[in-house]
Amino acid sequence: MNIMISTNREYIGYACIMLMSLKRHHKNIMLSVYILHNELTEEDFTFMDEVIGSEGIALIPVFVPDTGAGVFGN
């Protein structure tokens, strides 16, 4: 199952809780989680792997540069 989320450093804990719940309720499905971000570090993803566990879930970082524009490009 492919999932996409967006988070920053302030919400990593909440993202981990959500992903642990998703993993727990979909035990027999491999989860590919694409994580949109513009500030997370390799250490942040290591932390997430350690908290969530890597069995049955793949965390895939997707860096999105900050353009300075609003959500709709204004």
N, C-alpha and C positions, 0 to 999 in steps of 0.2 A: 504494500500500500504506500503510495506517495503522499506525503504531507508537506506543506510549506508553512513555516511560521516566521515571524519577524520579532526580534528582541534586541535589547541592549544590555549593558552590564548591570543596570539597576534591576532588571527583570529576569536575570538568569535563574534565580531560585524558583520563581513562579513557572518559568518555562520547563525547568526540570520536573517540577511536580506534575504539570500537565502531561509531559512526555512519559513519566513513570506510570501515570494512570492509563494513558493510551496503550502503553506496552502491556500493562497488567490485564487490560480488558480485551486485548487482541493477541493472546499468547501464541497462536498457531500461524500468525501472519508476520512475514518479514516487513518491517517498517523502514522506509527511506524518508528521512526527515531533512528537508532542505531548509536551512536556517539563514534567512536574509538578515544582514547586519552591516554596519559600517564602522564598528569600533571594537568588536570582540577580538581577543588574541588567541594564539595557540594554547596558552595556559587556560583560558576560559573554556575552550572546547575539551581540553584534557579533564578539567574539573567536571564538566557535564558528562563526559564518558564515565568517569569514576562514580558519580552520583547515580546515574541512570543505569549503568551497566551496558556493555556492548552486545550482549547476546540478544538477537532478534531485532536489533535496531541499528541503523547506520545514520550517523549525523553528518550531513554534508554542508559545509559552510559555503555561503554565496555572498561574496562581498558586493555591496551596493554603494558606490561612491555618493557622498553628500553633495548634491549640486547646488544647494542653497535655495532651491526653488521649493515652493509648497507642494502638497500632494498632487495638485492638478497643474503644476508647472507655472503657477502665477508668480 
